[in-house]
Amino acid sequence: MTAEYLKKIKSEIEALESNTSWTKYTFEEVEKLNEKVQHIERLLEKNNLLLSQLIQIMNKE
């Protein structure tokens, strides 16, 4: 992952955090938020896999 990509994800998280209130959301807004959350979940899964692989490599050395 590049630094630019991580900055993009950080800005998306900050946007989500700034929008969390007792506001009523439309269905379309909820769908967009859900897509972003799913995207973040996929990134975290990839990150966990990469970290696991790195740990395995480090343990072999």
PDB file of N, CA, C, O and CB in Angstrom:
ATOM      1  N   MET A   1       0.841  -1.183   0.000  1.00  0.00           N
ATOM      2  CA  MET A   1       0.000   0.000   0.000  1.00  0.00           C
ATOM      3  C   MET A   1       0.885   1.245   0.000  1.00  0.00           C
ATOM      4  O   MET A   1       1.874   1.325   0.729  1.00  0.00           O
ATOM      5  CB  MET A   1      -0.956  -0.001   1.220  1.00  0.00           C
ATOM      6  N   THR A   2       0.517   2.183  -0.811  1.00  0.00           N
ATOM      7  CA  THR A   2       1.298   3.407  -0.887  1.00  0.00           C
ATOM      8  C   THR A   2       0.801   4.404   0.150  1.00  0.00           C
ATOM      9  O   THR A   2      -0.306   4.287   0.676  1.00  0.00           O
ATOM     10  CB  THR A   2       1.225   4.014  -2.299  1.00  0.00           C
ATOM     11  N   ALA A   3       1.651   5.388   0.429  1.00  0.00           N
ATOM     12  CA  ALA A   3       1.280   6.423   1.393  1.00  0.00           C
ATOM     13  C   ALA A   3       0.060   7.197   0.902  1.00  0.00           C
ATOM     14  O   ALA A   3      -0.804   7.569   1.695  1.00  0.00           O
ATOM     15  CB  ALA A   3       2.462   7.385   1.638  1.00  0.00           C
ATOM     16  N   GLU A   4      -0.009   7.439  -0.403  1.00  0.00           N
ATOM     17  CA  GLU A   4      -1.147   8.171  -0.967  1.00  0.00           C
ATOM     18  C   GLU A   4      -2.448   7.390  -0.754  1.00  0.00           C
ATOM     19  O   GLU A   4      -3.484   7.969  -0.423  1.00  0.00           O
ATOM     20  CB  GLU A   4      -0.924   8.439  -2.475  1.00  0.00           C
ATOM     21  N   TYR A   5      -2.380   6.091  -0.945  1.00  0.00           N
ATOM     22  CA  TYR A   5      -3.554   5.241  -0.768  1.00  0.00           C
ATOM     23  C   TYR A   5      -4.013   5.254   0.690  1.00  0.00           C
ATOM     24  O   TYR A   5      -5.208   5.333   0.973  1.00  0.00           O
ATOM     25  CB  TYR A   5      -3.250   3.801  -1.220  1.00  0.00           C
ATOM     26  N   LEU A   6      -3.050   5.176   1.612  1.00  0.00           N
ATOM     27  CA  LEU A   6      -3.389   5.207   3.033  1.00  0.00           C
ATOM     28  C   LEU A   6      -3.995   6.552   3.427  1.00  0.00           C
ATOM     29  O   LEU A   6      -4.895   6.608   4.265  1.00  0.00           O
ATOM     30  CB  LEU A   6      -2.148   4.921   3.882  1.00  0.00           C
ATOM     31  N   LYS A   7      -3.501   7.640   2.822  1.00  0.00           N
ATOM     32  CA  LYS A   7      -4.079   8.964   3.090  1.00  0.00           C
ATOM     33  C   LYS A   7      -5.530   9.016   2.629  1.00  0.00           C
ATOM     34  O   LYS A   7      -6.380   9.604   3.297  1.00  0.00           O
ATOM     35  CB  LYS A   7      -3.259  10.071   2.389  1.00  0.00           C
ATOM     36  N   LYS A   8      -5.812   8.391   1.471  1.00  0.00           N
ATOM     37  CA  LYS A   8      -7.179   8.361   0.954  1.00  0.00           C
ATOM     38  C   LYS A   8      -8.092   7.618   1.922  1.00  0.00           C
ATOM     39  O   LYS A   8      -9.193   8.078   2.224  1.00  0.00           O
ATOM     40  CB  LYS A   8      -7.221   7.700  -0.440  1.00  0.00           C
ATOM     41  N   ILE A   9      -7.633   6.475   2.403  1.00  0.00           N
ATOM     42  CA  ILE A   9      -8.423   5.693   3.358  1.00  0.00           C
ATOM     43  C   ILE A   9      -8.639   6.487   4.639  1.00  0.00           C
ATOM     44  O   ILE A   9      -9.738   6.493   5.194  1.00  0.00           O
ATOM     45  CB  ILE A   9      -7.729   4.351   3.672  1.00  0.00           C
ATOM     46  N   LYS A  10      -7.581   7.161   5.111  1.00  0.00           N
ATOM     47  CA  LYS A  10      -7.703   7.967   6.328  1.00  0.00           C
ATOM     48  C   LYS A  10      -8.744   9.063   6.138  1.00  0.00           C
ATOM     49  O   LYS A  10      -9.550   9.314   7.034  1.00  0.00           O
ATOM     50  CB  LYS A  10      -6.343   8.585   6.710  1.00  0.00           C
ATOM     51  N   SER A  11      -8.733   9.718   4.976  1.00  0.00           N
ATOM     52  CA  SER A  11      -9.708  10.781   4.734  1.00  0.00           C
ATOM     53  C   SER A  11     -11.126  10.223   4.674  1.00  0.00           C
ATOM     54  O   SER A  11     -12.070  10.884   5.105  1.00  0.00           O
ATOM     55  CB  SER A  11      -9.379  11.521   3.433  1.00  0.00           C
ATOM     56  N   GLU A  12     -11.282   9.004   4.140  1.00  0.00           N
ATOM     57  CA  GLU A  12     -12.607   8.379   4.118  1.00  0.00           C
ATOM     58  C   GLU A  12     -13.086   8.070   5.533  1.00  0.00           C
ATOM     59  O   GLU A  12     -14.254   8.277   5.861  1.00  0.00           O
ATOM     60  CB  GLU A  12     -12.581   7.092   3.278  1.00  0.00           C
ATOM     61  N   ILE A  13     -12.181   7.577   6.361  1.00  0.00           N
ATOM     62  CA  ILE A  13     -12.539   7.286   7.752  1.00  0.00           C
ATOM     63  C   ILE A  13     -12.918   8.569   8.475  1.00  0.00           C
ATOM     64  O   ILE A  13     -13.900   8.601   9.216  1.00  0.00           O
ATOM     65  CB  ILE A  13     -11.376   6.582   8.483  1.00  0.00           C
ATOM     66  N   GLU A  14     -12.141   9.627   8.264  1.00  0.00           N
ATOM     67  CA  GLU A  14     -12.450  10.912   8.902  1.00  0.00           C
ATOM     68  C   GLU A  14     -13.792  11.452   8.430  1.00  0.00           C
ATOM     69  O   GLU A  14     -14.545  12.028   9.214  1.00  0.00           O
ATOM     70  CB  GLU A  14     -11.347  11.934   8.613  1.00  0.00           C
ATOM     71  N   ALA A  15     -14.089  11.267   7.152  1.00  0.00           N
ATOM     72  CA  ALA A  15     -15.382  11.711   6.631  1.00  0.00           C
ATOM     73  C   ALA A  15     -16.517  10.934   7.288  1.00  0.00           C
ATOM     74  O   ALA A  15     -17.552  11.503   7.634  1.00  0.00           O
ATOM     75  CB  ALA A  15     -15.438  11.544   5.102  1.00  0.00           C
ATOM     76  N   LEU A  16     -16.312   9.631   7.456  1.00  0.00           N
ATOM     77  CA  LEU A  16     -17.323   8.819   8.140  1.00  0.00           C
ATOM     78  C   LEU A  16     -17.499   9.275   9.581  1.00  0.00           C
ATOM     79  O   LEU A  16     -18.621   9.393  10.074  1.00  0.00           O
ATOM     80  CB  LEU A  16     -16.940   7.331   8.100  1.00  0.00           C
ATOM     81  N   GLU A  17     -16.374   9.532  10.255  1.00  0.00           N
ATOM     82  CA  GLU A  17     -16.442   9.965  11.651  1.00  0.00           C
ATOM     83  C   GLU A  17     -17.141  11.314  11.781  1.00  0.00           C
ATOM     84  O   GLU A  17     -17.901  11.527  12.726  1.00  0.00           O
ATOM     85  CB  GLU A  17     -15.039  10.045  12.251  1.00  0.00           C
ATOM     86  N   SER A  18     -16.895  12.221  10.847  1.00  0.00           N
ATOM     87  CA  SER A  18     -17.511  13.542  10.933  1.00  0.00           C
ATOM     88  C   SER A  18     -19.008  13.482  10.642  1.00  0.00           C
ATOM     89  O   SER A  18     -19.754  14.382  11.028  1.00  0.00           O
ATOM     90  CB  SER A  18     -16.831  14.503   9.965  1.00  0.00           C
ATOM     91  N   ASN A  19     -19.443  12.434   9.968  1.00  0.00           N
ATOM     92  CA  ASN A  19     -20.861  12.285   9.632  1.00  0.00           C
ATOM     93  C   ASN A  19     -21.638  11.473  10.656  1.00  0.00           C
ATOM     94  O   ASN A  19     -22.854  11.330  10.537  1.00  0.00           O
ATOM     95  CB  ASN A  19     -20.999  11.643   8.284  1.00  0.00           C
ATOM     96  N   THR A  20     -20.951  10.940  11.657  1.00  0.00           N
ATOM     97  CA  THR A  20     -21.661  10.121  12.634  1.00  0.00           C
ATOM     98  C   THR A  20     -22.332  11.014  13.665  1.00  0.00           C
ATOM     99  O   THR A  20     -21.678  11.630  14.507  1.00  0.00           O
ATOM    100  CB  THR A  20     -20.701   9.130  13.321  1.00  0.00           C
ATOM    101  N   SER A  21     -23.607  11.064  13.579  1.00  0.00           N
ATOM    102  CA  SER A  21     -24.424  11.834  14.516  1.00  0.00           C
ATOM    103  C   SER A  21     -25.826  11.227  14.465  1.00  0.00           C
ATOM    104  O   SER A  21     -26.045  10.165  13.884  1.00  0.00           O
ATOM    105  CB  SER A  21     -24.439  13.388  14.157  1.00  0.00           C
ATOM    106  N   TRP A  22     -26.740  11.915  15.074  1.00  0.00           N
ATOM    107  CA  TRP A  22     -28.112  11.419  15.076  1.00  0.00           C
ATOM    108  C   TRP A  22     -28.879  11.917  13.851  1.00  0.00           C
ATOM    109  O   TRP A  22     -30.085  12.157  13.910  1.00  0.00           O
ATOM    110  CB  TRP A  22     -28.830  11.849  16.360  1.00  0.00           C
ATOM    111  N   THR A  23     -28.170  12.064  12.766  1.00  0.00           N
ATOM    112  CA  THR A  23     -28.774  12.519  11.524  1.00  0.00           C
ATOM    113  C   THR A  23     -29.539  11.374  10.871  1.00  0.00           C
ATOM    114  O   THR A  23     -29.122  10.217  10.928  1.00  0.00           O
ATOM    115  CB  THR A  23     -27.702  13.074  10.565  1.00  0.00           C
ATOM    116  N   LYS A  24     -30.634  11.709  10.268  1.00  0.00           N
ATOM    117  CA  LYS A  24     -31.359  10.695   9.501  1.00  0.00           C
ATOM    118  C   LYS A  24     -30.727  10.611   8.117  1.00  0.00           C
ATOM    119  O   LYS A  24     -30.575  11.618   7.425  1.00  0.00           O
ATOM    120  CB  LYS A  24     -32.893  11.032   9.404  1.00  0.00           C
ATOM    121  N   TYR A  25     -30.363   9.400   7.731  1.00  0.00           N
ATOM    122  CA  TYR A  25     -29.734   9.185   6.434  1.00  0.00           C
ATOM    123  C   TYR A  25     -30.747   8.613   5.453  1.00  0.00           C
ATOM    124  O   TYR A  25     -31.655   7.872   5.828  1.00  0.00           O
ATOM    125  CB  TYR A  25     -28.520   8.245   6.565  1.00  0.00           C
ATOM    126  N   THR A  26     -30.569   8.976   4.197  1.00  0.00           N
ATOM    127  CA  THR A  26     -31.386   8.359   3.159  1.00  0.00           C
ATOM    128  C   THR A  26     -30.833   6.968   2.883  1.00  0.00           C
ATOM    129  O   THR A  26     -29.710   6.644   3.269  1.00  0.00           O
ATOM    130  CB  THR A  26     -31.408   9.228   1.857  1.00  0.00           C
ATOM    131  N   PHE A  27     -31.621   6.165   2.220  1.00  0.00           N
ATOM    132  CA  PHE A  27     -31.183   4.814   1.876  1.00  0.00           C
ATOM    133  C   PHE A  27     -29.912   4.859   1.031  1.00  0.00           C
ATOM    134  O   PHE A  27     -29.002   4.053   1.227  1.00  0.00           O
ATOM    135  CB  PHE A  27     -32.296   4.062   1.124  1.00  0.00           C
ATOM    136  N   GLU A  28     -29.855   5.800   0.096  1.00  0.00           N
ATOM    137  CA  GLU A  28     -28.685   5.917  -0.772  1.00  0.00           C
ATOM    138  C   GLU A  28     -27.440   6.267   0.037  1.00  0.00           C
ATOM    139  O   GLU A  28     -26.360   5.742  -0.235  1.00  0.00           O
ATOM    140  CB  GLU A  28     -28.925   6.974  -1.856  1.00  0.00           C
ATOM    141  N   GLU A  29     -27.578   7.144   1.023  1.00  0.00           N
ATOM    142  CA  GLU A  29     -26.440   7.518   1.867  1.00  0.00           C
ATOM    143  C   GLU A  29     -25.960   6.331   2.693  1.00  0.00           C
ATOM    144  O   GLU A  29     -24.758   6.120   2.856  1.00  0.00           O
ATOM    145  CB  GLU A  29     -26.818   8.683   2.793  1.00  0.00           C
ATOM    146  N   VAL A  30     -26.905   5.564   3.207  1.00  0.00           N
ATOM    147  CA  VAL A  30     -26.545   4.377   3.985  1.00  0.00           C
ATOM    148  C   VAL A  30     -25.826   3.367   3.093  1.00  0.00           C
ATOM    149  O   VAL A  30     -24.854   2.744   3.520  1.00  0.00           O
ATOM    150  CB  VAL A  30     -27.804   3.735   4.624  1.00  0.00           C
ATOM    151  N   GLU A  31     -26.292   3.204   1.875  1.00  0.00           N
ATOM    152  CA  GLU A  31     -25.639   2.289   0.934  1.00  0.00           C
ATOM    153  C   GLU A  31     -24.206   2.733   0.649  1.00  0.00           C
ATOM    154  O   GLU A  31     -23.297   1.903   0.604  1.00  0.00           O
ATOM    155  CB  GLU A  31     -26.438   2.206  -0.380  1.00  0.00           C
ATOM    156  N   LYS A  32     -23.999   4.032   0.456  1.00  0.00           N
ATOM    157  CA  LYS A  32     -22.648   4.546   0.203  1.00  0.00           C
ATOM    158  C   LYS A  32     -21.746   4.314   1.409  1.00  0.00           C
ATOM    159  O   LYS A  32     -20.593   3.909   1.260  1.00  0.00           O
ATOM    160  CB  LYS A  32     -22.696   6.045  -0.140  1.00  0.00           C
ATOM    161  N   LEU A  33     -22.269   4.571   2.599  1.00  0.00           N
ATOM    162  CA  LEU A  33     -21.483   4.323   3.810  1.00  0.00           C
ATOM    163  C   LEU A  33     -21.153   2.840   3.947  1.00  0.00           C
ATOM    164  O   LEU A  33     -20.040   2.477   4.326  1.00  0.00           O
ATOM    165  CB  LEU A  33     -22.241   4.813   5.056  1.00  0.00           C
ATOM    166  N   ASN A  34     -22.115   2.000   3.639  1.00  0.00           N
ATOM    167  CA  ASN A  34     -21.902   0.557   3.711  1.00  0.00           C
ATOM    168  C   ASN A  34     -20.815   0.114   2.736  1.00  0.00           C
ATOM    169  O   ASN A  34     -19.984  -0.729   3.075  1.00  0.00           O
ATOM    170  CB  ASN A  34     -23.206  -0.189   3.420  1.00  0.00           C
ATOM    171  N   GLU A  35     -20.817   0.672   1.537  1.00  0.00           N
ATOM    172  CA  GLU A  35     -19.781   0.346   0.554  1.00  0.00           C
ATOM    173  C   GLU A  35     -18.405   0.744   1.076  1.00  0.00           C
ATOM    174  O   GLU A  35     -17.439   0.000   0.908  1.00  0.00           O
ATOM    175  CB  GLU A  35     -20.065   1.049  -0.788  1.00  0.00           C
ATOM    176  N   LYS A  36     -18.312   1.901   1.700  1.00  0.00           N
ATOM    177  CA  LYS A  36     -17.032   2.352   2.248  1.00  0.00           C
ATOM    178  C   LYS A  36     -16.571   1.439   3.378  1.00  0.00           C
ATOM    179  O   LYS A  36     -15.389   1.107   3.471  1.00  0.00           O
ATOM    180  CB  LYS A  36     -17.142   3.798   2.752  1.00  0.00           C
ATOM    181  N   VAL A  37     -17.494   1.037   4.225  1.00  0.00           N
ATOM    182  CA  VAL A  37     -17.148   0.133   5.328  1.00  0.00           C
ATOM    183  C   VAL A  37     -16.669  -1.207   4.771  1.00  0.00           C
ATOM    184  O   VAL A  37     -15.686  -1.765   5.258  1.00  0.00           O
ATOM    185  CB  VAL A  37     -18.365  -0.076   6.273  1.00  0.00           C
ATOM    186  N   GLN A  38     -17.349  -1.717   3.769  1.00  0.00           N
ATOM    187  CA  GLN A  38     -16.933  -2.977   3.154  1.00  0.00           C
ATOM    188  C   GLN A  38     -15.552  -2.846   2.526  1.00  0.00           C
ATOM    189  O   GLN A  38     -14.741  -3.769   2.600  1.00  0.00           O
ATOM    190  CB  GLN A  38     -17.951  -3.422   2.098  1.00  0.00           C
ATOM    191  N   HIS A  39     -15.286  -1.702   1.911  1.00  0.00           N
ATOM    192  CA  HIS A  39     -13.967  -1.449   1.322  1.00  0.00           C
ATOM    193  C   HIS A  39     -12.893  -1.458   2.410  1.00  0.00           C
ATOM    194  O   HIS A  39     -11.831  -2.055   2.234  1.00  0.00           O
ATOM    195  CB  HIS A  39     -13.954  -0.097   0.564  1.00  0.00           C
ATOM    196  N   ILE A  40     -13.169  -0.808   3.511  1.00  0.00           N
ATOM    197  CA  ILE A  40     -12.219  -0.769   4.628  1.00  0.00           C
ATOM    198  C   ILE A  40     -12.009  -2.174   5.188  1.00  0.00           C
ATOM    199  O   ILE A  40     -10.883  -2.548   5.515  1.00  0.00           O
ATOM    200  CB  ILE A  40     -12.720   0.186   5.742  1.00  0.00           C
ATOM    201  N   GLU A  41     -13.078  -2.948   5.299  1.00  0.00           N
ATOM    202  CA  GLU A  41     -12.958  -4.332   5.784  1.00  0.00           C
ATOM    203  C   GLU A  41     -12.057  -5.158   4.874  1.00  0.00           C
ATOM    204  O   GLU A  41     -11.230  -5.935   5.350  1.00  0.00           O
ATOM    205  CB  GLU A  41     -14.345  -4.990   5.883  1.00  0.00           C
ATOM    206  N   ARG A  42     -12.220  -4.987   3.557  1.00  0.00           N
ATOM    207  CA  ARG A  42     -11.365  -5.722   2.615  1.00  0.00           C
ATOM    208  C   ARG A  42      -9.907  -5.306   2.779  1.00  0.00           C
ATOM    209  O   ARG A  42      -9.011  -6.148   2.734  1.00  0.00           O
ATOM    210  CB  ARG A  42     -11.826  -5.482   1.160  1.00  0.00           C
ATOM    211  N   LEU A  43      -9.668  -4.020   2.968  1.00  0.00           N
ATOM    212  CA  LEU A  43      -8.300  -3.545   3.177  1.00  0.00           C
ATOM    213  C   LEU A  43      -7.705  -4.122   4.449  1.00  0.00           C
ATOM    214  O   LEU A  43      -6.538  -4.513   4.474  1.00  0.00           O
ATOM    215  CB  LEU A  43      -8.267  -2.022   3.232  1.00  0.00           C
ATOM    216  N   LEU A  44      -8.499  -4.174   5.498  1.00  0.00           N
ATOM    217  CA  LEU A  44      -8.011  -4.737   6.754  1.00  0.00           C
ATOM    218  C   LEU A  44      -7.709  -6.228   6.613  1.00  0.00           C
ATOM    219  O   LEU A  44      -6.729  -6.720   7.172  1.00  0.00           O
ATOM    220  CB  LEU A  44      -9.033  -4.513   7.869  1.00  0.00           C
ATOM    221  N   GLU A  45      -8.544  -6.938   5.874  1.00  0.00           N
ATOM    222  CA  GLU A  45      -8.294  -8.364   5.641  1.00  0.00           C
ATOM    223  C   GLU A  45      -6.988  -8.566   4.879  1.00  0.00           C
ATOM    224  O   GLU A  45      -6.193  -9.442   5.221  1.00  0.00           O
ATOM    225  CB  GLU A  45      -9.464  -8.998   4.864  1.00  0.00           C
ATOM    226  N   LYS A  46      -6.767  -7.747   3.838  1.00  0.00           N
ATOM    227  CA  LYS A  46      -5.516  -7.835   3.077  1.00  0.00           C
ATOM    228  C   LYS A  46      -4.327  -7.498   3.966  1.00  0.00           C
ATOM    229  O   LYS A  46      -3.288  -8.156   3.911  1.00  0.00           O
ATOM    230  CB  LYS A  46      -5.553  -6.890   1.858  1.00  0.00           C
ATOM    231  N   ASN A  47      -4.492  -6.471   4.780  1.00  0.00           N
ATOM    232  CA  ASN A  47      -3.422  -6.055   5.681  1.00  0.00           C
ATOM    233  C   ASN A  47      -3.084  -7.179   6.659  1.00  0.00           C
ATOM    234  O   ASN A  47      -1.909  -7.454   6.905  1.00  0.00           O
ATOM    235  CB  ASN A  47      -3.825  -4.779   6.445  1.00  0.00           C
ATOM    236  N   ASN A  48      -4.097  -7.823   7.214  1.00  0.00           N
ATOM    237  CA  ASN A  48      -3.870  -8.935   8.140  1.00  0.00           C
ATOM    238  C   ASN A  48      -3.146 -10.086   7.453  1.00  0.00           C
ATOM    239  O   ASN A  48      -2.255 -10.701   8.039  1.00  0.00           O
ATOM    240  CB  ASN A  48      -5.199  -9.426   8.722  1.00  0.00           C
ATOM    241  N   LEU A  49      -3.524 -10.376   6.222  1.00  0.00           N
ATOM    242  CA  LEU A  49      -2.860 -11.439   5.476  1.00  0.00           C
ATOM    243  C   LEU A  49      -1.389 -11.098   5.245  1.00  0.00           C
ATOM    244  O   LEU A  49      -0.513 -11.941   5.439  1.00  0.00           O
ATOM    245  CB  LEU A  49      -3.569 -11.677   4.134  1.00  0.00           C
ATOM    246  N   LEU A  50      -1.123  -9.858   4.832  1.00  0.00           N
ATOM    247  CA  LEU A  50       0.257  -9.437   4.600  1.00  0.00           C
ATOM    248  C   LEU A  50       1.072  -9.481   5.884  1.00  0.00           C
ATOM    249  O   LEU A  50       2.232  -9.892   5.875  1.00  0.00           O
ATOM    250  CB  LEU A  50       0.291  -8.032   4.009  1.00  0.00           C
ATOM    251  N   LEU A  51       0.472  -9.064   6.977  1.00  0.00           N
ATOM    252  CA  LEU A  51       1.179  -9.114   8.254  1.00  0.00           C
ATOM    253  C   LEU A  51       1.474 -10.553   8.663  1.00  0.00           C
ATOM    254  O   LEU A  51       2.555 -10.844   9.174  1.00  0.00           O
ATOM    255  CB  LEU A  51       0.364  -8.416   9.343  1.00  0.00           C
ATOM    256  N   SER A  52       0.533 -11.443   8.444  1.00  0.00           N
ATOM    257  CA  SER A  52       0.747 -12.860   8.758  1.00  0.00           C
ATOM    258  C   SER A  52       1.894 -13.428   7.931  1.00  0.00           C
ATOM    259  O   SER A  52       2.740 -14.160   8.444  1.00  0.00           O
ATOM    260  CB  SER A  52      -0.540 -13.672   8.507  1.00  0.00           C
ATOM    261  N   GLN A  53       1.914 -13.086   6.656  1.00  0.00           N
ATOM    262  CA  GLN A  53       2.990 -13.555   5.783  1.00  0.00           C
ATOM    263  C   GLN A  53       4.334 -12.993   6.229  1.00  0.00           C
ATOM    264  O   GLN A  53       5.340 -13.704   6.227  1.00  0.00           O
ATOM    265  CB  GLN A  53       2.710 -13.163   4.326  1.00  0.00           C
ATOM    266  N   LEU A  54       4.352 -11.735   6.606  1.00  0.00           N
ATOM    267  CA  LEU A  54       5.589 -11.109   7.076  1.00  0.00           C
ATOM    268  C   LEU A  54       6.094 -11.782   8.345  1.00  0.00           C
ATOM    269  O   LEU A  54       7.292 -12.027   8.490  1.00  0.00           O
ATOM    270  CB  LEU A  54       5.371  -9.613   7.325  1.00  0.00           C
ATOM    271  N   ILE A  55       5.187 -12.077   9.255  1.00  0.00           N
ATOM    272  CA  ILE A  55       5.568 -12.748  10.505  1.00  0.00           C
ATOM    273  C   ILE A  55       6.140 -14.128  10.203  1.00  0.00           C
ATOM    274  O   ILE A  55       7.131 -14.533  10.812  1.00  0.00           O
ATOM    275  CB  ILE A  55       4.352 -12.867  11.461  1.00  0.00           C
ATOM    276  N   GLN A  56       5.529 -14.852   9.274  1.00  0.00           N
ATOM    277  CA  GLN A  56       6.040 -16.174   8.902  1.00  0.00           C
ATOM    278  C   GLN A  56       7.448 -16.069   8.328  1.00  0.00           C
ATOM    279  O   GLN A  56       8.317 -16.879   8.654  1.00  0.00           O
ATOM    280  CB  GLN A  56       5.105 -16.848   7.886  1.00  0.00           C
ATOM    281  N   ILE A  57       7.673 -15.085   7.484  1.00  0.00           N
ATOM    282  CA  ILE A  57       9.001 -14.889   6.890  1.00  0.00           C
ATOM    283  C   ILE A  57      10.019 -14.548   7.966  1.00  0.00           C
ATOM    284  O   ILE A  57      11.133 -15.072   7.969  1.00  0.00           O
ATOM    285  CB  ILE A  57       8.963 -13.775   5.824  1.00  0.00           C
ATOM    286  N   MET A  58       9.630 -13.672   8.874  1.00  0.00           N
ATOM    287  CA  MET A  58      10.549 -13.263   9.940  1.00  0.00           C
ATOM    288  C   MET A  58      10.871 -14.441  10.861  1.00  0.00           C
ATOM    289  O   MET A  58      12.000 -14.560  11.338  1.00  0.00           O
ATOM    290  CB  MET A  58       9.945 -12.100  10.756  1.00  0.00           C
ATOM    291  N   ASN A  59       9.907 -15.298  11.109  1.00  0.00           N
ATOM    292  CA  ASN A  59      10.129 -16.462  11.972  1.00  0.00           C
ATOM    293  C   ASN A  59      11.055 -17.488  11.323  1.00  0.00           C
ATOM    294  O   ASN A  59      11.748 -18.225  12.023  1.00  0.00           O
ATOM    295  CB  ASN A  59       8.798 -17.118  12.318  1.00  0.00           C
ATOM    296  N   LYS A  60      11.071 -17.539   9.996  1.00  0.00           N
ATOM    297  CA  LYS A  60      11.938 -18.479   9.287  1.00  0.00           C
ATOM    298  C   LYS A  60      13.396 -18.035   9.319  1.00  0.00           C
ATOM    299  O   LYS A  60      14.301 -18.863   9.211  1.00  0.00           O
ATOM    300  CB  LYS A  60      11.475 -18.635   7.845  1.00  0.00           C
ATOM    301  N   GLU A  61      13.625 -16.737   9.465  1.00  0.00           N
ATOM    302  CA  GLU A  61      14.998 -16.212   9.444  1.00  0.00           C
ATOM    303  C   GLU A  61      15.714 -16.409  10.736  1.00  0.00           C
ATOM    304  O   GLU A  61      16.874 -16.018  10.865  1.00  0.00           O
ATOM    305  CB  GLU A  61      14.997 -14.764   9.110  1.00  0.00           C
TER     306      GLU A  61
END
